[in-house]
Amino acid sequence: MRDNREDIQRLSSDLYSMRGIGILLVVVVHVLGVDATHGVRKLFAADRTDLRVVVELLHSFNMAVMLMGSGVAVAAFGRADLSLFDFMRKKVNKLLVPMLVWAPVLFLMQELTRGAVHGREGWLSVLLRMPTTWFPAYSIFWFVHALVGCTLMAWLFRKYAASALGRWSGAVYFGLAVLLHLLAIPWSDSSNVGGYVEMILSWNRFFGLGLLVYPLLPAVRQAIARWPVALQALLPTAFFALIVLIYAVFPEELYPVVCGLNGPLGFGMLFSLIVFLRQRVSEGGAAWKEAWSRLVFTGSISMTLYLFHIYFVSGMRIALERLHPGMPLAVHFVLGCLAGCVGPWLLFQAFKGLPLFHWSVGLTLRVPRVRAPEGQPAEGLAQTP
């Protein structure tokens, strides 16, 4: 019983750490720009290959890893005995409220940045369009739609079918997730609703894969932890090499296939990296312990970083361009990443403890501790999406 509890606690902080890495990679992608019309990419040649490759490579696995991690969290910590009312109340508090509050704010910021608001009619037009930021998914808030859809399907399955299927429940859910997505693909081009449903079902494959691999993770972690240090460090490197190889080998028109393959590889890469880092923490060293606690804390406030990093990333890019047009890419990248990470953290530090702020970002007033007892890594239960 004690060993099982320790496994759960380790998995919790592992997931927080992986989420922390994931949200930092999201900041990197948005600093560079998801396409040639966003981020610093729009300041340089539209066909600049190095920037496109970095963004596409990160995109090929990072968000899939986030969805897989959410599936693992639901399998480990989610309650299947919740009523529909309690389930939806939880989703509203943790996911829908942040979208309802902050999606219109992001929309207004982007409109003002583009200089699209002029006079009374311009403001009226913007105000009338604000409710459309909630549905369909607007900008970064597609992730909220995907998580709500995936967790709803998983709750229904676990409540009414998982107990009868026993240990096969994860495999059955994943198989159904793949099948439903294949059935939805022909429908995706026929209407906006079809495209929306296909988007949810596409990400549900990775969520279902998280449910499937969850029972294997404690044994995999223990096995890797017994390896020599050099092999532990080599494993995430090998995963990354495979990710790069798949991206390089497959033609551009098969990029969805690349994402389908690189998502699980990315999860393996980050999970093995976290095992390596945890081992270094357990063997001592103040620097390793501090780095681990910072990573866990970053994961615990990932929604805050997700909601606010774009303001600081965009603000830094605009400020640098006005200060000195033609600023080197390296300056844009370094300062943009710093702004995207430090800015939301400063906001959190300034407003933590205020109930209204915590409510607006889907956090409880109590946040996970980042200081660990001497000789122990920080632990805490991962919040289910």
Secondary structure, DSSP 8 states (H G I E B T S, - for coil): -HHHHHHHHHHHHHHHHHHHHHHHHHHHHHHH-SSTTSGGGGGS-TT-HHHHHHHHHHHTTHHHHHHHHHHHHHHHH--TT--HHHHHHHHIIIIIHHHHHHHHHHHHHHHHHTT---HHHHHHHHHHHGGGGTTTT-GGGHHHHHHHHHHHHHHHHHHHTHHHHGGGHHHHHHHHHHHHHHHHHHHHTT-HHHHHHHHHHHHHHHHHHHHHHGGGHHHHHHHHHTS-HHHHHHHHHHHHHHHHHHHHHS-GGGHHHHHHHHHHHHHHHHHHHHHHHHHHHHT--HHHHHHHHHHHHHHHTHHHHHHHHHHHHHHHHHHHHHHSTT--HHHHHHHHHHHHHHHHHHHHHHHTT-HHHHHHTT--SS-------TTS---------
